[in-house]
């Protein structure tokens, strides 16, 4: 997972969402338990990055409104 100090751009968000979708697809079709575990880990990373980016975005809006 990468460190964020600014929220994702729309292009970056779309990329992460596509990667998350790919992980979910692999989880649904894989016959390999190890691959499923790996994909769950990657999916967790992508959803965490998206959530953290959104929190940064909300905090930025709140800070602007306070000024």
N, C-alpha and C positions, 0 to 999 in steps of 0.2 A: 504494500500500500504506500502511496506517495504522500508526502506532507503537503498540506494546502495552506496557503495564506490568503488566497483569493478564491472566490467560487469558480466552478467550471464554466466555460463558455457553453453555448448551446451545442456546438459541434462536439466538444469534449463530453458533455452529458449524453448525447446521442451515441457516441462511441462506447461509453461505459454501459449504457442500456443494451446495446447490441451484444457486447461481450457477456453481460449477465444473461441475456436470452440464450446465447450459445451454450453457456454453462448449464442452464436449465434443460436445454435440449439434450445435451450429452448425458445428464443425469437420467433423463427419461428413457434413453435408448441403450445405454451402456450395459454390457454383461460383465464388466470387470469391476469388482468391488473397490479396488484401489483407485481406479479412475473416478468412480462415483465420489469417493472421499475427497480426492483432489479437486474435483469440480465444485463440491460443496464449499471447500476452502476458498477457491477463487470467487465463487458467487458471493460468499460472505464479504470478501475484500471489496468487490465492486459495489455491493449495496451499502457497505459502510462508507465508501468514498462518496457515493451519491448523497447519502444522508448528511455527512459532514459538510460537504459543499453547500447543501441547502441551509444548514445551520449558520454557516458563515454568511451566506446571502441574507438571511433573516436578520442576523446581528448587524450587518452593514446598513440595512434599511432602518432598523430601530435607532441606530446611532445617527443617521441622517435626520430622522424625524425629531430627535431630541435637540438638535441644533437649532 
